[in-house]
Amino acid sequence: MTRHRCPIGASYRSSTHASSTETVEAGGTNSFDSTVSARNFGSSTDIVKSQLSISMAESGPESAPSGSGSGNNSLPLLSQHSGENSIGDVDREVLIDAVVKCCAIDLIDPIVFSGKGFRGLLKQICNVSKRLGSTISPPIEAFPDIQTVRSAMQTHLRFCADDLKNELSRTAQGCRLALETLTYSGRDYRVIHGSRISPEWKWRSNILGVFKARENESLSEMINIVVHNYEINKTVLRVTVPNSNNDLDSTYRSFFCVKAKLKEILFTILSSCSQPVMEMLNAVDQLTKALVEMDVRLPFAIEPREDIFDVHQLLAEWNDQWGQLEQIISTKCADTLLDSFKKLDPVHMRDLEIFILPFRETVESLTSEQPNFHKILPEWLALQHECQLQNDEPTALLRELKQIATRVLEAEKEVIMTDEHMIAVLLNPRLIRKLNMILTDQERQIACEKIRSQCGFRNPKEPLSRGSSCDGEPHRKRRMFLSSLEDDQVTDELECYLRSQYPPHQTKDVATFWSATGQSQFPMLSTMARRVLCTPAVAPTTRFDARCASVSPDQLHTFLMLRSMFDCEKEEEPRD
């Protein structure tokens, strides 16, 4: 279905160690500080580097062995002794590192690798490798035991945390935090992510802490621990939170996670509707689960459903396969399921699909790339545009839903949008010529004043020299006249930037623009852009396959932190 978007939317879619806060730690340790606290960061980085190889080179026919540097020669897997089937110390460390990464990335307990089945598989892999031309294959006994792997994981964690602390403490433009609520093994955890834009203008994010969710512990205490351990600059620190129901104190300035907010807004709209649309969505979800449990083959793939946006995808599948689903339920299912199916109104279901789609697309646009903070306000306005009531709305349900949405979105906009959202829009070079569609004159003036104040620019309305004349009026008139003869002289970086025009290929990616053209022409503005744009619009989501993840809750902290560090490392590998 071709969707009508306004020009904005179209352009965007082309504390201390004594804290009582308990955190999760491996090996039965319950303190976050015991592993990654500032006091324990004293381990020698050089020694660790000489012992470990933590590159993320992909294993494959044409890739270097795991652990090899991108620019170095590959290390042989085994010691090169004639007639000897033994493994060297360096290669043993390579295998240990590979197991640690496998455990961290897949959330697998190392005990898995001690089973007969896995070691039998490893043996067959070695045999296949040998038949394919390898002169020697690693012996099964070379595979590390569980304690060795666990010890290596702690060493990796200390090294990675030490390296991350050094980076964050030197990040002059600060780090932005985001809070995620994670449910694992029936327990809730608070995961704190830290994002920033590196000196190479690459958006980076790491998990900085995993905390058990307790009623007597505040979010501020958790953030204080992270700030203390990593020596983060609190002056420019911002925190992205799911909603206003948090106990973050006024020391920290916070922004709302847009995805969480849109989920709340959708729930409010659908719950306020006169038609039982929420019951309809729940019925579709429950019918699908019942069919899967009955081992009925459905005409579409079944994906895990976590929120209303996933249910919307399921709703679209039902609408597309309505006739086939009706036949399946009529012939293969009990009367109770058939009765539930007959209560569904296909017209209302199609209206629901049409109404929820722009909300889902807004979230997808904001999560498709990083950085994304500068996209929040334009995407929000585009969503409001799509929810405007048209004279030719086809059904009464769509008219009612849009009327409620218009009212709720406008009210929430006043709560969510801040000065920094407006500043981020100004720092997007693609929108320089469309600012009047996004910001009012007053909003633009406020954003420009904030930028000038933080960058130290002089307001162009101020006289160049104060007190230079007893009678200021003639002096000001003379200066203004002379300035008009100098071809509209620009007074600061901001004015120059707002008056500039750039070809589309230079402004296609906002980070690329500020890393090149912006940094060379507007150095002070580029510094501000690095600080503002690294704020996440949507809190990161930790995804894992519950069918494979087998680590105990006490190990979750170690595994998640290693996983985020290894993933970041993998993304930064040079490509051939």
KOLZA-846184 format. One record per residue (C-alpha): x, y, z. Coordinates in steps of 0.1 Angstrom, whole numbers, plus 2048, in hexadecimal, padded with zeros to 3 digits. Layout:
N
[tilo [X,Y,Z]] ...
***
This chain:
576
[tilo [800,800,800]] [tilo [80E,821,7F6]] [tilo [80F,838,814]] [tilo [80C,85E,813]] [tilo [828,86F,826]] [tilo [82E,894,82B]] [tilo [850,8A1,81D]] [tilo [860,89D,83E]] [tilo [858,879,842]] [tilo [861,871,81E]] [tilo [883,881,821]] [tilo [88A,86D,83F]] [tilo [87F,84B,832]] [tilo [891,84E,810]] [tilo [913,83F,9AE]] [tilo [92F,82D,9C4]] [tilo [93B,80A,9CF]] [tilo [926,80D,9EF]] [tilo [906,80E,9DB]] [tilo [8EC,7F5,9E4]] [tilo [8E3,7EF,9BF]] [tilo [8E9,7CB,9B7]] [tilo [8F6,7C1,995]] [tilo [8FB,7A0,984]] [tilo [91D,791,982]] [tilo [92C,770,978]] [tilo [93A,757,990]] [tilo [921,75E,9AB]] [tilo [92D,782,9B0]] [tilo [910,79A,9B6]] [tilo [922,7BB,9B1]] [tilo [927,7CD,991]] [tilo [946,7DE,9A0]] [tilo [957,7BC,9A6]] [tilo [95C,7B9,981]] [tilo [95C,7DA,970]] [tilo [95F,7F4,98C]] [tilo [978,810,98A]] [tilo [98C,800,9A6]] [tilo [990,7E0,992]] [tilo [99A,7F1,972]] [tilo [9BE,7F1,97D]] [tilo [9C7,7D1,96B]] [tilo [9E3,7D6,952]] [tilo [9D4,7DA,930]] [tilo [9F5,7D3,91E]] [tilo [9F8,7B2,930]] [tilo [9D5,7A8,927]] [tilo [9DA,7B2,903]] [tilo [9F9,79C,901]] [tilo [9E4,77E,90E]] [tilo [9C4,782,8FB]] [tilo [9B8,785,8D8]] [tilo [996,794,8D6]] [tilo [991,79D,8B1]] [tilo [971,793,8A1]] [tilo [97D,785,880]] [tilo [963,76F,871]] [tilo [96D,74B,86C]] [tilo [969,73F,849]] [tilo [97C,731,82B]] [tilo [98A,753,822]] [tilo [98D,764,843]] [tilo [9A9,764,85D]] [tilo [9A7,74D,87B]] [tilo [994,75B,899]] [tilo [9AA,772,8AE]] [tilo [9C1,77D,892]] [tilo [9C6,7A2,88C]] [tilo [9B9,7B1,86D]] [tilo [9DA,7BC,860]] [tilo [9F0,7A0,86D]] [tilo [9FA,77E,85F]] [tilo [9E4,762,86B]] [tilo [9F1,74D,887]] [tilo [9F2,727,881]] [tilo [9D8,713,894]] [tilo [9F2,6FA,8A2]] [tilo [A16,6FA,8AC]] [tilo [A2C,6F2,88E]] [tilo [A3F,6D4,89A]] [tilo [A45,6B9,882]] [tilo [A30,69A,889]] [tilo [A21,6AA,8A8]] [tilo [9FB,6AC,8AE]] [tilo [9FD,6C7,8C9]] [tilo [9EF,6EA,8CD]] [tilo [A04,709,8D5]] [tilo [9FD,721,8F1]] [tilo [9F4,73E,8D9]] [tilo [9DB,728,8C6]] [tilo [9CC,71B,8E7]] [tilo [9C5,73F,8F0]] [tilo [9B5,744,8CE]] [tilo [99D,727,8D4]] [tilo [995,734,8F7]] [tilo [98D,756,8E9]] [tilo [977,747,8CF]] [tilo [963,734,8E9]] [tilo [960,753,8FF]] [tilo [951,766,8E2]] [tilo [93A,74A,8D9]] [tilo [92D,749,8FD]] [tilo [929,76F,8FF]] [tilo [918,775,8DD]] [tilo [900,757,8DF]] [tilo [8FB,759,905]] [tilo [906,735,909]] [tilo [913,727,92A]] [tilo [936,718,925]] [tilo [92A,6F7,933]] [tilo [91A,6F0,912]] [tilo [93D,6EA,903]] [tilo [944,6CE,91B]] [tilo [929,6B7,90E]] [tilo [930,697,8FA]] [tilo [91A,6A3,8DE]] [tilo [92D,6C4,8D9]] [tilo [94F,6B3,8DB]] [tilo [943,699,8C2]] [tilo [939,6B5,8AB]] [tilo [95A,6C6,8B0]] [tilo [96C,6A5,8A7]] [tilo [959,6A1,887]] [tilo [960,6C6,87E]] [tilo [985,6BF,883]] [tilo [983,69F,86E]] [tilo [971,6B2,852]] [tilo [98C,6CD,854]] [tilo [9A7,6B3,851]] [tilo [997,6A2,833]] [tilo [993,6C4,822]] [tilo [9B9,6C9,821]] [tilo [9C5,6D2,844]] [tilo [9E4,6BF,84C]] [tilo [9DC,6BE,871]] [tilo [9BD,6C4,886]] [tilo [9BA,6D0,8A9]] [tilo [9B7,6B5,8C3]] [tilo [996,6B3,8D7]] [tilo [9AA,6B6,8F7]] [tilo [9B5,6D9,8ED]] [tilo [992,6E6,8F3]] [tilo [992,6FB,913]] [tilo [981,6EF,932]] [tilo [964,703,942]] [tilo [979,714,95D]] [tilo [992,720,943]] [tilo [977,72F,92E]] [tilo [967,740,94C]] [tilo [988,74E,957]] [tilo [98F,75B,934]] [tilo [96D,76B,933]] [tilo [975,77F,953]] [tilo [996,789,944]] [tilo [985,795,925]] [tilo [96B,7A8,939]] [tilo [986,7BA,94D]] [tilo [999,7C3,92E]] [tilo [97B,7CF,91A]] [tilo [96D,7E3,937]] [tilo [98F,7F3,93D]] [tilo [992,7FC,919]] [tilo [96E,809,918]] [tilo [974,81E,937]] [tilo [992,82E,928]] [tilo [97E,837,909]] [tilo [960,845,91B]] [tilo [974,859,934]] [tilo [986,86A,916]] [tilo [966,871,903]] [tilo [965,897,906]] [tilo [942,899,8F7]] [tilo [934,880,910]] [tilo [920,860,90F]] [tilo [8FB,85C,90C]] [tilo [8EA,840,920]] [tilo [8CA,82C,918]] [tilo [8B6,816,92F]] [tilo [8A9,7F4,924]] [tilo [892,7DD,938]] [tilo [89C,7B9,931]] [tilo [889,799,93C]] [tilo [89F,77B,93E]] [tilo [897,759,94E]] [tilo [878,768,95E]] [tilo [88A,786,96E]] [tilo [88C,7AA,965]] [tilo [8AD,7BD,960]] [tilo [8B7,7E0,959]] [tilo [8D0,7E3,93D]] [tilo [8E3,804,939]] [tilo [8F1,80B,916]] [tilo [90B,826,90F]] [tilo [90C,836,8EC]] [tilo [924,84F,8DD]] [tilo [933,85A,8BC]] [tilo [957,850,8BA]] [tilo [973,867,8AD]] [tilo [96F,856,88C]] [tilo [94A,860,88C]] [tilo [93D,83C,891]] [tilo [91F,838,8A7]] [tilo [928,81F,8C2]] [tilo [914,80F,8DF]] [tilo [91E,7F8,8FB]] [tilo [90C,7E9,919]] [tilo [91B,7FA,938]] [tilo [907,7E8,953]] [tilo [8ED,7CD,95A]] [tilo [8D9,7D0,97A]] [tilo [8BF,7BB,98B]] [tilo [89E,7CE,98C]] [tilo [894,7D4,9B0]] [tilo [879,7EA,9BE]] [tilo [890,7FA,9D8]] [tilo [8AA,804,9BE]] [tilo [8A9,823,9A9]] [tilo [8B4,829,986]] [tilo [8C9,846,992]] [tilo [8DD,82E,9A8]] [tilo [8E4,818,98A]] [tilo [8EF,835,974]] [tilo [905,843,990]] [tilo [918,821,991]] [tilo [91D,822,96B]] [tilo [928,846,96C]] [tilo [940,83F,988]] [tilo [94F,81F,979]] [tilo [955,82E,957]] [tilo [95C,852,961]] [tilo [942,860,94A]] [tilo [93E,885,947]] [tilo [91D,88D,959]] [tilo [91A,8B0,94B]] [tilo [90F,8A6,928]] [tilo [900,884,932]] [tilo [8DD,87C,926]] [tilo [8C8,85D,92D]] [tilo [8AE,84E,916]] [tilo [892,83F,92B]] [tilo [873,82B,922]] [tilo [859,842,933]] [tilo [854,85B,94E]] [tilo [84E,840,968]] [tilo [872,83F,973]] [tilo [885,84B,992]] [tilo [8A1,85E,980]] [tilo [8AA,87C,994]] [tilo [8AE,89F,986]] [tilo [8D4,89C,984]] [tilo [8D0,88A,963]] [tilo [8BC,897,945]] [tilo [8A8,87D,934]] [tilo [896,877,913]] [tilo [87A,85F,90B]] [tilo [880,840,8F7]] [tilo [86A,846,8D8]] [tilo [861,822,8D2]] [tilo [855,81D,8F6]] [tilo [841,83E,8F4]] [tilo [830,834,8D3]] [tilo [826,813,8E3]] [tilo [816,825,900]] [tilo [804,83D,8E7]] [tilo [7F7,820,8D3]] [tilo [7EA,80F,8F2]] [tilo [7D8,82F,8FD]] [tilo [7C8,835,8DB]] [tilo [7BC,811,8D6]] [tilo [7B0,80F,8FA]] [tilo [79C,82F,8F5]] [tilo [78B,823,8D5]] [tilo [765,81A,8D6]] [tilo [76C,7FA,8C3]] [tilo [77D,7DC,8D5]] [tilo [79C,7DF,8C0]] [tilo [7B4,7D5,8DC]] [tilo [7A0,7B5,8E2]] [tilo [7A2,7AE,8BC]] [tilo [7C8,7B1,8BD]] [tilo [7CA,79A,8DB]] [tilo [7B4,781,8CA]] [tilo [7CA,780,8AB]] [tilo [7E8,77A,8C1]] [tilo [7D7,75F,8D6]] [tilo [7C9,74D,8B7]] [tilo [7EB,74C,8A8]] [tilo [7FA,73D,8C7]] [tilo [7DF,723,8C9]] [tilo [7E5,719,8A5]] [tilo [80A,715,8AA]] [tilo [805,700,8C9]] [tilo [7EE,6EA,8B5]] [tilo [80A,6E5,89B]] [tilo [7F4,6F4,880]] [tilo [808,6FF,862]] [tilo [801,724,85C]] [tilo [806,736,83A]] [tilo [81F,74E,849]] [tilo [83E,74D,85F]] [tilo [83A,751,884]] [tilo [852,769,895]] [tilo [855,771,8BA]] [tilo [83E,78D,8C5]] [tilo [849,7A6,8DF]] [tilo [834,7C5,8DA]] [tilo [818,7D4,8C6]] [tilo [82E,7DA,8A7]] [tilo [834,7B5,8A5]] [tilo [80F,7AE,8A9]] [tilo [809,7C7,88D]] [tilo [81E,7B1,876]] [tilo [80A,793,880]] [tilo [7EA,7A7,87A]] [tilo [7F6,7AF,856]] [tilo [7FC,78A,850]] [tilo [7D8,781,85C]] [tilo [7C9,79B,846]] [tilo [7DD,78E,827]] [tilo [7D5,76A,82E]] [tilo [7B1,76E,83C]] [tilo [7A0,755,825]] [tilo [7BA,73A,82A]] [tilo [7BA,73E,850]] [tilo [794,73C,851]] [tilo [796,71B,83E]] [tilo [7B1,70D,856]] [tilo [79F,716,875]] [tilo [77E,709,868]] [tilo [78C,6E7,85E]] [tilo [7A7,6E0,877]] [tilo [79F,6F2,897]] [tilo [786,6EE,8B4]] [tilo [765,702,8B5]] [tilo [774,719,8D0]] [tilo [78E,726,8B8]] [tilo [775,72A,89D]] [tilo [75E,73E,8B3]] [tilo [77B,755,8BC]] [tilo [783,759,897]] [tilo [760,762,88E]] [tilo [761,77F,8A7]] [tilo [77C,790,892]] [tilo [771,7AC,87B]] [tilo [787,7AB,85B]] [tilo [77E,7CF,853]] [tilo [789,7DB,875]] [tilo [7A8,7C6,873]] [tilo [7B2,7D6,853]] [tilo [7AB,7F9,862]] [tilo [7C1,7F0,87F]] [tilo [7DD,7E6,868]] [tilo [7DB,806,854]] [tilo [7DA,81B,874]] [tilo [7F7,80B,887]] [tilo [80E,809,868]] [tilo [81C,82D,86A]] [tilo [824,828,88F]] [tilo [838,809,886]] [tilo [849,81A,869]] [tilo [853,837,87F]] [tilo [864,81E,898]] [tilo [875,80C,87C]] [tilo [882,82C,86D]] [tilo [891,837,88F]] [tilo [8A1,815,895]] [tilo [8AE,80F,872]] [tilo [8CE,823,876]] [tilo [8E4,835,88F]] [tilo [8E6,852,898]] [tilo [8C1,858,898]] [tilo [8BA,874,8B2]] [tilo [8B6,88E,896]] [tilo [89A,87A,887]] [tilo [882,87A,8A5]] [tilo [871,89C,89F]] [tilo [86D,898,879]] [tilo [860,875,87D]] [tilo [848,87F,898]] [tilo [839,89B,882]] [tilo [836,883,865]] [tilo [823,86B,87B]] [tilo [80C,887,886]] [tilo [807,890,861]] [tilo [7FC,86C,859]] [tilo [7E4,86C,876]] [tilo [7D2,88B,86B]] [tilo [7AD,885,864]] [tilo [7A4,886,83F]] [tilo [782,88F,831]] [tilo [781,86E,81E]] [tilo [78A,856,83A]] [tilo [77A,835,82E]] [tilo [76E,827,84F]] [tilo [761,834,871]] [tilo [77B,821,884]] [tilo [798,832,872]] [tilo [788,854,877]] [tilo [785,84D,89D]] [tilo [7A8,83F,8A0]] [tilo [7B7,85D,88E]] [tilo [7A4,876,8A3]] [tilo [7B1,867,8C3]] [tilo [7D5,864,8B5]] [tilo [7D6,888,8AA]] [tilo [7CD,894,8CD]] [tilo [7E5,87C,8DF]] [tilo [803,881,8C8]] [tilo [801,8A7,8CB]] [tilo [7FF,8A5,8F1]] [tilo [81C,88C,8F3]] [tilo [831,8A2,8DB]] [tilo [831,8BE,8F5]] [tilo [83E,8A6,90F]] [tilo [858,893,8FB]] [tilo [869,8AD,8E5]] [tilo [884,8C2,8F5]] [tilo [89D,8DD,8EB]] [tilo [8B6,8C2,8E1]] [tilo [89E,8B2,8C9]] [tilo [89B,8D3,8B8]] [tilo [8C0,8D8,8B8]] [tilo [8C5,8B6,8A8]] [tilo [8AD,8C0,88C]] [tilo [8C2,8DF,886]] [tilo [8E1,8CA,884]] [tilo [8D3,8B4,868]] [tilo [8E0,8C5,848]] [tilo [8C4,8B4,834]] [tilo [8AA,8C9,845]] [tilo [8B9,8EC,844]] [tilo [8A1,8F6,828]] [tilo [883,8E6,839]] [tilo [886,8F3,85C]] [tilo [866,908,858]] [tilo [853,8E7,854]] [tilo [861,8D9,874]] [tilo [867,8F5,88C]] [tilo [854,914,894]] [tilo [866,936,893]] [tilo [867,935,8B9]] [tilo [874,911,8BB]] [tilo [88F,919,8A1]] [tilo [899,938,8B5]] [tilo [89C,925,8D5]] [tilo [8B1,909,8C5]] [tilo [8C8,923,8B5]] [tilo [8CD,935,8D6]] [tilo [8D5,914,8E8]] [tilo [8EF,90C,8CD]] [tilo [8FF,92E,8CF]] [tilo [900,92D,8F5]] [tilo [910,90A,8F6]] [tilo [928,911,8DA]] [tilo [931,934,8E5]] [tilo [925,946,8C5]] [tilo [91B,96A,8C7]] [tilo [8F7,972,8C0]] [tilo [8F6,984,89F]] [tilo [8DE,99E,8AE]] [tilo [8F8,9A9,8C7]] [tilo [90E,9C7,8BD]] [tilo [932,9BF,8B4]] [tilo [940,9D7,8CE]] [tilo [92F,9E2,8ED]] [tilo [935,A04,8FB]] [tilo [949,A10,8DD]] [tilo [933,A2E,8D9]] [tilo [91F,A44,8F1]] [tilo [903,A46,8D8]] [tilo [8FF,A22,8CE]] [tilo [8E3,A27,8B5]] [tilo [8F7,A38,899]] [tilo [913,A20,89E]] [tilo [8FC,A02,89A]] [tilo [8EC,A11,87B]] [tilo [90E,A17,86B]] [tilo [91A,9F4,873]] [tilo [8FB,9E5,865]] [tilo [8FE,9F9,845]] [tilo [923,9EF,840]] [tilo [91A,9CB,847]] [tilo [900,9CC,82C]] [tilo [91B,9D7,813]] [tilo [930,9B8,81C]] [tilo [91A,99F,80B]] [tilo [905,994,829]] [tilo [922,98C,840]] [tilo [91D,96C,855]] [tilo [925,970,879]] [tilo [929,94D,887]] [tilo [92A,928,87D]] [tilo [905,923,884]] [tilo [8FA,93F,86C]] [tilo [913,932,852]] [tilo [906,90E,855]] [tilo [8E1,918,853]] [tilo [8E8,92C,834]] [tilo [8FC,911,822]] [tilo [8EF,8F9,808]] [tilo [8FE,8D7,802]] [tilo [8F8,8BC,7E7]] [tilo [8E3,89E,7F2]] [tilo [900,886,7F2]] [tilo [912,89B,80D]] [tilo [8F4,89B,824]] [tilo [8E7,878,81F]] [tilo [8F7,86C,840]] [tilo [8F8,885,85C]] [tilo [916,876,86D]] [tilo [92A,875,84D]] [tilo [922,899,846]] [tilo [92E,8A5,868]] [tilo [94D,88F,866]] [tilo [958,89F,846]] [tilo [948,8BF,839]] [tilo [93A,8CA,85B]] [tilo [95A,8C4,86E]] [tilo [96F,8D7,856]] [tilo [957,8F5,851]] [tilo [946,8F6,873]] [tilo [95D,8E7,88D]] [tilo [94A,8F3,8AC]] [tilo [928,8E8,89E]] [tilo [936,8C6,895]] [tilo [941,8C2,8B9]] [tilo [91E,8C9,8C4]] [tilo [910,8B2,8AA]] [tilo [926,895,8B7]] [tilo [918,89B,8DA]] [tilo [8F3,89F,8D1]] [tilo [8EF,886,8B5]] [tilo [8FD,868,8C9]] [tilo [8DD,868,8DE]] [tilo [8C8,848,8D6]] [tilo [8A5,84F,8CC]] [tilo [89B,82C,8D5]] [tilo [8AB,818,8F2]] [tilo [8BF,7FA,8E4]] [tilo [8AF,7D8,8E7]] [tilo [8C2,7B9,8F2]] [tilo [8B7,79C,8DC]] [tilo [8BF,778,8E1]] [tilo [8AF,756,8DA]] [tilo [8A0,749,8FA]] [tilo [8A2,726,8EC]] [tilo [8C8,728,8EA]] [tilo [8D1,73F,907]] [tilo [8DB,72A,925]] [tilo [8F0,741,93B]] [tilo [8E4,744,95F]] [tilo [8D7,766,96B]] [tilo [8F6,76C,980]] [tilo [90B,76A,960]] [tilo [8F5,781,94B]] [tilo [909,7A1,953]] [tilo [92A,792,947]] [tilo [91C,782,927]] [tilo [908,7A1,91C]] [tilo [925,7B9,921]] [tilo [93D,7A2,90E]] [tilo [923,79D,8F3]] [tilo [91F,7C3,8ED]] [tilo [944,7C8,8ED]] [tilo [94A,7AB,8D4]] [tilo [92E,7B7,8BE]] [tilo [93C,7DB,8BD]] [tilo [95E,7CD,8B6]] [tilo [950,7B8,899]] [tilo [93F,7D6,88A]] [tilo [95F,7EA,88A]] [tilo [974,7D0,877]] [tilo [982,7DD,856]] [tilo [971,7CF,838]] [tilo [985,7C1,81B]] 
***
